[in-house]
Structure formats: structure tokens, C-alpha cells
Amino acid sequence: MSYDEGTIKKVWEKGGIIPGYDPEAWRQDECGAWIGRRFYGNKDSQYGWEIFAAEPRVQGSEVETSNLHPMQWENSKARKLGRSKCVVTGAEARNIRFLV
């Protein structure tokens, strides 16, 4: 699913603000994993992130940003596979993967 820049910005702003860091550049997902604004869609970076839809969108329906969340790409992938637990969280200024 591709999103327009306006939707990406709205979803980005839902990420957790990290005290002491520029909220335009850095946020945290709901698992505490660090995500970088410039890393949207980048699965080669530990800070890469995607837009995760809590409830799948019905084809042809309008995008509701209330249903969309910024999520570190590995956490998003795990959720899409039906895992309820986070696989990546943040510690200081980096991400840590849980052993699963």
C-alpha cells in the first residue's frame, strides 16, 4: 500500500516523542523502537519504518489515519504475521531485537 506525503506526515506525528531529540527526525513506535523520519520504507536500516494498519483496509475504502500507526519495519512484519509481541524495542539511541 502506498500513501501520499500528507498521510505519511500525519502517521509520523503519531509516533512517540523522544525527549532531547528532534521530533521531526526521530520518534518511537508503540514498541519503543526508534524510527527515523528519513528512513520511511527502508528495510535496510534498523530505524526503517512502515505504516501499519491496525485493521486491514477494505479495497476501495478511504484511508482513515485513526487506523494507521508508525511502526519499525520488523515490528510491523511481526504483527502482519499474527505475532502480538514486539520483536524490536529501543534502548538509548539504538534498537534491540528480542530473541523469538
N, C-alpha and C positions, 0 to 999 in steps of 0.2 A: 504494500500500500504506500503510495506516495502522498505527501502532504504539502500544501503551499506554505510559503515562508511565514505568513501570518499565524497559521495553526501551529507550526513548529515553535514560534516565539511564545505563544500562549501556553503551550505544553511545557516548554523550558521553564517558564516562570512558576510553574507548579512544583519544581524541584526544591528541595530543602536548601536554605541559605546557610553557608558555612561562615561563621564569624571570623573576620580577619581576611577574607578572600573576596575578590570582586564577584558579585552575584551575576554579572553579565558574562563572566568567563567560566565560573565554577559553581556547581551545585551538587547535591547528593540525591540519589534516588530513595525510594521508600525502604530499601535495604541498608542504607547508609553508604552505599558505594559512590565514589566520586565520579562525576561525569563532567566533561569539558564541552562547552558550547560548540567550539570549532570541530569537535570530534563526532558530530551527529552522523550516524550511518557508518562509522568507521569501526569495523570489527577487528582491525589490526592493532587497535590501541586499547589499553586497559581502561581508558577514560571514554571509550566509544559508547554511544547510547542510541536507543531507538525510542519510538513512541509505541507504548504498549496499550492496547485497547482492553480494558477490564472485561468488557462484554463484546464479543465479535460483532462487527457492523453488518447489518443486512444489506446485501447488494442493492445499490440504488438509493439507500437512505442517506440523509445528510450526516455530516460529521458532527458529533456532539463532543466538544472538548471536555465536558464533565466526565466522560468515559475514558479519556486519554491521560496517560501518565508518562513522564520521562523515566526511562529505566536503563541502567547499564546493560549493554547488549547481552552479556551472559545470563544475567538475571531474567531478562526478557525471554531469552531462548528457553530457560528452565521452566518459566511459567507457561510458555506455549506448549511445552511437553507435559504439562499437568503437574509439575512439582510445585508444592506450596511453599517450600523453604527457599530462602535466598542462597545463592551459591557464591556470591561476591559481596563483601562489605568493605567499608573504609576504615583505615587506621592511619591517623595523622594525615599526610598528604598523598597517600597511595591506597591501592586496593589490595585486598587479601582474598584469595579463593579458599572456600571451605572444601574439605575432603568429603566427597559424596560417594 
